Amino acid sequence: MEQLQGMKAPQFSLPNENGEIVSLTDFEGKKYVVLYFYPKDLTPGCTTQACDFRDSHEDFSDLNAVILGVSPDSEESHRKFIEKKGLPFSLLIDENKEVAERYGVWKMKKMFGKEYMGIERSTFLIDPTGTVVKEWRKVKVNGHIEEVLNTLRQLTNS
């Protein structure tokens, strides 16, 4: 998949942990969207990443940004994750991986010599016009949230 940076973000409408439909267009003209794709609820790396976003949630809000996590997990799984970790943002359900495919993050992965299809941890920063202003692919969790925040600070201060 080619880079999305500088292009219109692929549109989506997905159910969240409460079964409510969340669309990218809900935020157009209003907010930045930090759209992050992660492999699985309540796994170590995904939990660290979600908790890092949680711990910086106020900073993102102050910068007029909304955080949305996306994985193929179920509504019930997302609810448990949110409750267990006190996540102050919605997790969206992409069970058929359509949105992950549109963003080019549904990839062949390798672990312990086995190949399988899965989500490549990725984050997309989408501005209020619906344009992808920055993308991070193959995200390493440590330090990632700071990077996203710094990019957002630069954009909102320019």
C-alpha positions, 0 to 999 in steps of 0.5 A: 500500500502506498503512503496515505500522507497528504491524501484524503483519509479513507472513509469509514463507519464502524461500530464502537464498544457500545454498538454506536456507529462512528464515522470519520465524517463525524469529526470533519471540520471539528477535530483532529483524529488519531486513528490507531490500528492495533492487533488485539485487545488485552495483549501486552503491547496493545495494552501498553499502547492503549494505556499510553494513549489513556495517560495522555488523553487530556493532552490530546483533548487540549490539542483538539484531537480525538483518539480512536482505536481499531481492531478486529475484536468484538464489541464485548472484547472492546468493552472489557478492555475499556472497563479493565484499563479505564480507557477514555476513548472509543474502540472501533470494531473492524471484524471483516478488516475492510477498514484495515485493508483500506488503510493498508494495515492488514498484512502478512505477519510472521511469528515463531516461523509461522505466517499469518494475516494480521493488523500491522500496528499503525497510527494515522493523524487526520486533520479536520479537513479529513486529510492524513497529515502524518502516518506511522506504520510498524509502530514500536509502542515505546515513545510512540504517543509522545511522537504523535503528540509532538506532531500534533503540537507542531500542527496546532502551533503553526 
